[in-house]
Amino acid sequence: MKKVLWFLICVSSTITWGQLNAYTFEEIEALKEKRPIVVFLHTEWCKPCKVMKRKTLRDEKVIEVLNKKYYFVSFDAEQKEDVVFNGSTFSYKTYRKKSGIHELAETLGTYEFRIVYPTTVVLNKKKEIIFQYPSTLRPKGFIRMLSAIEANEKM
């Protein structure tokens, strides 16, 4: 019995160790500590988004930096639920019978008059957009991006 219990403790600690802390926009609004926010805009049908979720957002170094210095939000750009953020309510907009975009994704992710998935957006402590990257980022590139932003911005 002791061996089984020890094994379960080891397995469960391995699973939870290194897990990315993800928040909703509403949860961030309620938090007292102000931090920069990293938003990962994606859709369910986007293959590069799935690659980034599977590789970059599961990388130990990426997780460590995000958990320590940022609030992280994974946001489906086609979700139907309203979101209240920064004093405004954002809703889903339908374009055709089966397509549309969430207004918040459009607000945060539009880069050079279009939106691409995935897009990584960084907001400063005042919730202003300070960086947008409309493409997939690998772990090393993600860490370099965050380091460059930290060096150039007073967050």
BAFI-3210 file (N, C-alpha, C; in Angstrom, 3 decimals, decimal comma, padded with zeros to 6 digits):
// residues 155
n [1|2|3|4|5|6|7|8|9|10|11|12|13|14|15|16|17|18|19|20|21|22|23|24|25|26|27|28|29|30|31|32|33|34|35|36|37|38|39|40|41|42|43|44|45|46|47|48|49|50|51|52|53|54|55|56|57|58|59|60|61|62|63|64|65|66|67|68|69|70|71|72|73|74|75|76|77|78|79|80|81|82|83|84|85|86|87|88|89|90|91|92|93|94|95|96|97|98|99|100|101|102|103|104|105|106|107|108|109|110|111|112|113|114|115|116|117|118|119|120|121|122|123|124|125|126|127|128|129|130|131|132|133|134|135|136|137|138|139|140|141|142|143|144|145|146|147|148|149|150|151|152|153|154|155]
n.u [000,821|001,942|003,844|002,224|000,831|003,015|003,839|001,567|001,646|004,065|003,477|001,254|002,415|004,213|002,537|001,210|003,300|004,948|002,810|000,980|-000,347|-003,440|-005,732|-008,989|-010,289|-012,063|-011,304|-008,774|-009,451|-010,421|-008,223|-005,830|-003,075|-001,239|-000,157|001,647|-000,127|-000,326|-001,782|-003,055|-004,301|-006,493|-008,046|-010,318|-010,028|-007,536|-004,487|-001,687|-002,080|-002,684|-000,265|001,363|000,137|000,637|003,446|004,994|003,542|003,697|006,266|008,840|010,459|009,074|006,643|007,545|008,464|006,091|004,314|005,603|005,887|003,728|000,186|-001,602|-003,666|-005,624|-007,356|-010,169|-010,894|-013,322|-015,244|-018,472|-019,488|-020,142|-017,683|-016,424|-014,189|-011,790|-013,631|-015,453|-017,923|-017,598|-018,646|-019,667|-019,515|-021,437|-020,713|-021,408|-023,625|-022,239|-019,885|-017,761|-016,482|-015,081|-015,526|-013,569|-011,308|-010,924|-010,380|-007,996|-006,325|-006,135|-003,943|-002,180|-004,562|-005,799|-006,574|-004,758|-004,232|-002,241|-002,208|-000,115|-000,482|000,643|-000,129|000,367|000,671|-001,331|-003,182|-002,870|-002,159|001,017|002,486|002,222|002,149|001,632|001,694|003,052|004,954|007,903|009,298|011,907|011,865|009,612|010,458|012,589|011,124|009,582|011,663|012,811|010,675|010,447|012,904|012,565|010,274|008,646|007,007]
n.v [-001,199|001,250|001,656|002,018|004,357|006,155|006,109|007,248|009,826|010,761|010,623|012,366|014,769|015,165|015,606|018,006|019,743|022,387|023,414|025,581|028,593|029,687|032,279|033,846|036,753|038,024|037,013|038,165|040,849|040,887|040,486|041,762|042,319|043,901|042,968|042,504|041,216|038,285|037,295|034,602|034,223|032,173|029,578|026,792|025,291|025,839|024,694|025,492|026,800|024,709|023,358|025,255|025,347|022,751|022,526|025,025|026,290|024,406|024,185|024,069|026,332|028,478|028,282|028,764|031,478|032,820|032,186|033,420|036,202|037,227|037,459|034,956|034,414|032,239|032,507|031,773|032,828|032,576|032,159|032,169|033,419|036,408|038,807|040,648|043,186|045,431|047,462|047,318|045,554|042,764|041,027|038,173|038,324|037,593|036,699|035,171|032,344|030,314|031,450|033,794|036,243|036,961|040,046|040,971|039,461|040,439|043,125|042,933|041,368|042,299|043,112|045,102|045,523|043,021|039,745|037,063|033,637|031,601|034,436|036,248|038,388|041,091|042,834|045,787|046,725|048,572|047,631|048,089|047,543|046,427|044,824|042,708|039,589|038,022|035,024|031,678|030,912|029,429|027,749|028,941|031,317|032,503|032,999|034,759|036,867|037,738|038,519|040,636|042,433|042,991|044,258|046,579|047,829|049,436|047,628]
n.w [000,000|000,793|-001,232|-003,495|-002,788|-002,579|-005,273|-006,516|-005,417|-006,494|-009,274|-009,468|-008,635|-010,672|-012,834|-012,161|-011,783|-013,302|-014,742|-016,809|-015,691|-016,401|-017,129|-017,206|-018,864|-017,157|-014,650|-014,377|-014,152|-011,558|-009,958|-007,641|-007,851|-010,320|-013,475|-016,565|-019,434|-021,311|-024,228|-025,957|-028,958|-030,707|-032,743|-032,956|-035,319|-036,320|-037,341|-036,957|-034,513|-032,791|-032,813|-031,553|-029,040|-028,177|-028,216|-027,685|-025,562|-023,626|-022,919|-020,513|-019,773|-020,943|-019,573|-016,967|-017,102|-017,931|-015,797|-013,660|-014,253|-015,720|-016,565|-018,123|-020,918|-022,735|-025,589|-027,427|-030,539|-031,723|-029,866|-028,330|-026,066|-024,199|-023,141|-020,488|-020,254|-019,168|-018,658|-020,761|-022,715|-024,728|-027,639|-029,641|-033,154|-035,921|-039,236|-041,493|-041,941|-040,532|-039,626|-037,922|-035,586|-032,421|-030,814|-029,017|-029,679|-032,247|-031,657|-030,147|-031,779|-034,433|-036,925|-039,024|-040,522|-040,633|-039,298|-037,979|-037,252|-035,186|-032,937|-030,861|-028,208|-026,260|-023,387|-021,491|-017,958|-017,770|-019,437|-022,146|-025,584|-026,316|-027,898|-030,744|-032,306|-035,163|-035,796|-035,551|-032,669|-031,615|-028,703|-027,963|-029,452|-028,334|-025,698|-026,268|-027,393|-025,152|-023,462|-024,949|-024,975|-022,232|-021,847|-023,348|-022,450|-019,740|-017,727]
ca.u [000,000|002,816|004,456|001,193|000,612|004,202|003,773|000,523|002,146|005,075|002,820|000,434|003,270|004,791|001,517|000,893|004,502|005,187|001,559|000,769|-001,499|-004,226|-006,810|-009,929|-010,215|-012,824|-010,483|-007,704|-010,074|-010,650|-006,962|-005,286|-001,728|-001,234|000,943|001,377|-000,975|-000,027|-003,000|-002,857|-005,529|-006,488|-009,338|-010,302|-009,675|-006,205|-003,431|-000,529|-002,458|-002,572|001,169|001,863|-000,395|001,276|004,896|005,464|002,870|004,009|007,702|009,108|010,959|007,965|005,717|008,170|008,444|004,705|003,741|006,293|005,846|002,580|-001,064|-001,735|-005,034|-005,806|-008,665|-010,712|-011,396|-014,667|-016,146|-019,760|-019,847|-019,707|-016,564|-016,263|-012,772|-011,360|-014,796|-016,293|-018,438|-017,294|-019,541|-019,396|-020,164|-021,637|-020,552|-022,245|-024,328|-021,376|-018,598|-017,769|-015,315|-015,375|-015,063|-012,332|-010,230|-010,724|-009,755|-006,626|-005,518|-006,029|-002,589|-002,130|-005,917|-006,314|-006,266|-004,119|-004,163|-002,371|-001,602|000,256|-000,624|001,097|-000,693|001,098|-000,128|-002,478|-004,005|-002,673|-001,390|002,397|003,134|001,406|002,912|000,647|002,264|003,467|006,225|008,498|009,691|013,035|011,383|008,675|011,280|013,294|010,118|009,279|012,874|012,932|009,616|010,835|014,033|012,148|009,077|008,475|005,704]
ca.v [000,000|002,420|001,845|002,555|005,742|006,910|006,227|008,217|011,158|011,124|010,839|013,575|015,953|015,347|016,150|019,391|020,552|023,002|023,688|026,992|029,215|030,424|033,066|034,482|038,203|038,393|036,699|039,164|042,081|040,776|040,342|043,033|042,542|044,248|042,393|042,456|040,091|037,655|036,690|033,689|034,177|030,960|028,983|025,331|024,694|026,314|023,711|026,107|027,090|023,451|023,102|026,177|024,879|021,478|022,636|026,254|026,576|023,324|024,240|024,408|027,705|029,373|028,209|029,426|032,928|033,295|032,084|034,310|037,628|037,625|036,718|034,341|034,136|031,523|033,017|031,277|033,997|032,311|031,807|032,866|034,087|037,796|038,978|041,999|043,445|046,827|048,342|047,163|044,213|042,334|039,945|037,463|038,909|036,616|037,220|034,298|031,393|029,517|032,063|035,061|036,504|037,650|041,439|041,143|038,909|041,395|044,315|042,648|040,648|042,898|043,590|045,520|045,431|041,646|038,907|035,796|032,729|032,234|035,737|036,478|039,805|041,442|044,067|046,240|046,733|049,454|046,876|048,654|046,648|046,865|043,932|041,702|038,724|037,206|033,799|030,701|031,120|028,259|028,115|029,886|032,593|033,047|033,526|035,948|037,923|038,275|039,214|041,902|043,324|043,419|045,182|047,825|048,411|049,429|046,987]
ca.w [000,000|000,858|-002,544|-004,383|-002,377|-002,980|-006,725|-006,844|-005,060|-007,505|-010,560|-009,435|-008,565|-011,998|-013,708|-011,837|-011,829|-014,593|-015,444|-017,122|-015,043|-017,381|-016,545|-018,115|-018,726|-015,966|-013,476|-014,289|-013,660|-010,130|-009,236|-007,136|-008,393|-011,742|-014,252|-018,006|-019,840|-022,594|-024,765|-027,078|-029,766|-031,518|-033,076|-032,870|-036,601|-036,715|-037,090|-036,289|-033,124|-032,055|-032,663|-030,537|-027,752|-027,832|-028,044|-027,032|-024,295|-022,684|-022,666|-019,110|-019,627|-021,278|-018,446|-015,819|-017,300|-017,926|-014,448|-012,730|-014,566|-016,546|-016,554|-019,436|-021,343|-023,987|-025,995|-028,689|-031,270|-032,212|-028,764|-028,439|-024,815|-023,993|-022,225|-019,960|-020,033|-019,163|-018,643|-021,951|-022,999|-026,092|-028,051|-030,885|-034,338|-036,985|-040,593|-042,322|-041,090|-039,662|-039,307|-037,219|-034,739|-031,173|-030,890|-028,251|-030,509|-033,328|-031,067|-029,730|-032,754|-035,760|-037,186|-040,422|-041,070|-040,720|-038,142|-038,334|-036,104|-033,882|-032,682|-029,467|-027,879|-024,920|-022,849|-020,313|-016,730|-017,991|-020,395|-023,485|-026,457|-026,542|-028,854|-031,422|-033,203|-035,881|-036,353|-034,548|-031,986|-030,970|-027,337|-027,883|-029,976|-027,358|-024,601|-026,789|-027,525|-023,826|-022,974|-025,670|-024,493|-020,884|-021,966|-023,978|-021,837|-018,287|-017,582]
c.u [000,861|003,449|003,464|000,950|001,790|004,193|002,739|000,958|003,151|004,425|002,029|001,292|003,947|003,790|001,284|002,118|004,676|003,934|001,400|-000,491|-002,220|-005,412|-007,804|-009,757|-010,952|-012,025|-009,383|-008,245|-010,202|-009,354|-006,406|-003,916|-001,821|000,031|000,629|000,591|-000,510|-001,295|-002,631|-004,196|-005,451|-007,913|-009,202|-009,807|-008,239|-005,108|-002,177|-000,821|-002,275|-001,104|001,735|001,372|000,394|002,762|005,294|004,855|002,977|005,499|007,953|009,564|009,871|006,989|006,271|008,102|007,020|004,107|004,343|005,994|004,574|001,304|-001,239|-003,202|-004,984|-007,227|-009,057|-011,409|-012,802|-015,627|-017,371|-020,116|-019,341|-018,572|-016,534|-014,787|-012,502|-012,541|-015,718|-016,764|-018,212|-018,131|-019,048|-020,171|-020,241|-021,495|-021,418|-022,920|-023,410|-020,044|-018,786|-016,515|-015,779|-014,771|-013,756|-011,137|-009,898|-009,999|-008,283|-005,741|-005,386|-004,662|-002,493|-003,440|-006,443|-005,953|-005,783|-004,100|-002,967|-001,771|-001,316|000,240|-000,126|000,504|000,140|000,169|-001,361|-003,461|-004,002|-001,836|000,006|003,113|002,103|002,320|001,959|001,253|002,605|004,804|006,671|008,981|010,827|012,631|010,437|009,440|012,031|012,335|009,831|010,462|013,041|011,882|009,976|011,960|013,594|010,982|009,208|007,072|005,273]
c.v [001,257|002,709|002,464|004,024|006,611|007,136|007,275|009,637|011,625|011,446|012,137|014,823|016,214|015,991|017,626|020,297|021,117|023,292|025,195|027,495|030,068|031,083|033,456|035,993|038,665|038,122|037,736|040,477|042,060|040,707|041,708|043,346|042,809|043,675|042,586|041,182|039,582|036,929|035,849|033,570|032,987|030,597|027,471|024,679|025,002|025,307|024,337|026,469|025,849|023,095|023,989|025,781|023,672|021,637|023,854|026,432|025,440|023,269|024,743|025,851|028,726|029,437|028,962|030,953|033,475|033,267|033,097|035,787|038,123|036,936|036,215|034,037|033,408|031,838|032,504|032,439|033,795|031,898|032,703|033,686|035,523|037,824|040,436|042,172|044,933|047,797|048,243|045,716|043,913|041,104|039,291|038,129|037,844|037,308|036,463|033,313|030,709|030,180|033,407|035,192|037,220|039,059|041,651|040,594|039,869|042,648|044,074|042,121|041,256|043,557|043,879|045,187|044,006|040,892|037,549|034,938|031,810|033,640|035,825|037,977|040,017|042,797|044,481|046,252|047,622|048,850|047,497|047,673|047,226|045,973|042,968|040,891|037,758|035,990|032,862|031,100|029,799|028,686|029,137|031,272|033,276|033,689|034,779|037,124|038,559|039,038|040,569|042,903|043,861|044,446|046,547|048,527|048,429|048,903|047,088]
c.w [000,000|-000,498|-003,523|-004,054|-002,795|-004,494|-007,135|-006,522|-006,098|-008,843|-010,535|-009,339|-009,908|-012,943|-013,430|-011,889|-013,230|-015,389|-015,632|-016,434|-016,076|-016,683|-017,633|-017,937|-017,472|-014,694|-013,289|-013,737|-012,136|-009,307|-008,828|-007,721|-009,894|-012,379|-015,724|-018,323|-021,202|-023,032|-025,980|-027,795|-030,712|-031,910|-032,964|-034,166|-037,041|-036,339|-036,464|-034,820|-032,259|-031,821|-031,553|-029,147|-027,259|-027,520|-027,214|-025,654|-023,279|-022,359|-021,238|-018,918|-019,923|-020,111|-017,244|-015,944|-017,248|-016,519|-013,475|-012,986|-015,244|-016,089|-017,988|-019,709|-022,681|-024,442|-027,371|-029,389|-031,810|-031,094|-028,779|-027,190|-024,785|-022,984|-021,795|-019,643|-020,139|-019,308|-019,843|-022,082|-024,472|-026,406|-029,335|-032,013|-035,426|-038,339|-041,591|-041,385|-040,073|-039,340|-038,626|-036,379|-033,484|-031,253|-030,134|-029,015|-031,642|-032,824|-030,745|-030,856|-034,126|-035,910|-038,681|-041,137|-041,251|-039,447|-038,637|-037,070|-036,256|-033,882|-031,189|-029,234|-026,457|-024,561|-021,635|-019,099|-016,844|-018,993|-021,785|-024,303|-026,658|-027,553|-029,435|-032,337|-033,885|-036,582|-035,200|-033,960|-031,371|-029,578|-027,248|-028,379|-029,008|-026,205|-025,056|-026,922|-026,170|-023,247|-023,641|-025,213|-023,105|-020,936|-022,503|-023,289|-020,319|-018,054|-016,152]
res [m|k|k|v|l|w|f|l|i|c|v|s|s|t|i|t|w|g|q|l|n|a|y|t|f|e|e|i|e|a|l|k|e|k|r|p|i|v|v|f|l|h|t|e|w|c|k|p|c|k|v|m|k|r|k|t|l|r|d|e|k|v|i|e|v|l|n|k|k|y|y|f|v|s|f|d|a|e|q|k|e|d|v|v|f|n|g|s|t|f|s|y|k|t|y|r|k|k|s|g|i|h|e|l|a|e|t|l|g|t|y|e|f|r|i|v|y|p|t|t|v|v|l|n|k|k|k|e|i|i|f|q|y|p|s|t|l|r|p|k|g|f|i|r|m|l|s|a|i|e|a|n|e|k|m]
***
